[in-house]
Amino acid sequence: MNNFNTTFFHERLLSFEDGAYDVLFNNKRYLFRKETLLNGRLIKVYAEELGDTNFISLNYYPQTANGLLKPCEMPDEKVIEFITNCRLVYDSDVSIICKIALS
C-alpha cells in the first residue's frame, strides 16, 4: 500500500485551490476541476480533454491512513501521471486563463 501523503502527487494535488483550470497534459488541453469536500477529507478531481473524449476522474482521501486514492474506472498510474505532469496554461505571464471558483 502506497503512502500517498509523502509523495509529489499529494503535494501537487493540494497545491491546486478548489476551482477550474485550463491545463496542458501531453500537449493536449484539459479543463481541470478540483473540489474539496467533507472538511478536507475528500478531494474530487475531474479533467476532460478539450475536443476529445479522454478524461481523468478521481477521489482522494488525504486524511485516511496514508492517503487513499480511488481513481474512477482507470489505473492509479494514469491519474498520478496526470496530476504530477499537467501544467497550467498562462497568458503572457500575466494570469491563468481559466480559474473559476466552484460554488
N, C-alpha and C positions, 0 to 999 in steps of 0.2 A: 504494500500500500504506500502510495506517494505521500510525502509531507509537502503539500502544495503551499502551505503558509510560509515556507522558506525559499520559494522559487521566484524567478523573474516573472513567471506567469502571474502569480499572486500580486506582486508589486506593480506590474504593468496594468493589470485589470483595475486595481484600486486607484491608479493614477488618473483614470477617466472619471470625471464627475458624471452624475446622472444627466442624461440628455441624449441628443442625437448628433452624430458627427459624420462628416464626409471623410472617408479614409481610403487609402490605397493598399492593396494586398496583391502581390504577384502581378503588378502593373494593371490591375483592374480596380475600378471604383466600387465602393460599397457604402450603403447607408447603414451606419453602426448605431444601435440604440442600447443604452445601458440604464437599468432601473434597479435601485436598491430598495428592498422591502424588509418588513419584519424587524425594524430597528437594527439593520445591518446584518441580519442573519442569513439573508438570501440576496444574491445578485443575479439578475436575469440579463442576458445579452442576446440580441437578435441582430444579425447583419445580413443584408441582402445585396447581392451583386447587382449593380445598375445595368439594365439592358440584357440580363440573362437570368437564369433560374437558380444559380448557385446561392447557397445561404449558409450561415453559421448560426447555431442556436445552442444555448447552454444555460444551465442553472449552476451556480456556485455557492456553496455554503461555507464561508470563511471561518465561522465560529464553531463548526462541527469538527471535533477531533483535530486533525491536521489539515483541514480544508477538504471539503468533499466536492468533487467536480462531477456533474451529471450532464454530459452532452445529450442533446436531443437527436436520437437516431443517427449518430455519426461517431467515429472513433475519437477518443481523448486527444490523440495526436493532431487531428485536424483542427480542433478548436484551440489547442495550445499553440500550434504554429501560427494560426491567425492572430491571436491576441498578442503574442510576442513579436510578430513581424509586421503587423499593419502600422501604417503611419498616417498622421493627419494630413489633409490637403490644406495648404496655405495659399493665400492670395497675396503675392508680393511682400512676404514677410510682415504683413500687417495683422491679419487675424485669421481665424479658422473660417472657412467658407460657410460651413453649416454647423451651428451649435445651438440646438433648440432645447430648452428645458422642458421636461415632461411634467405634466400636472397630475 
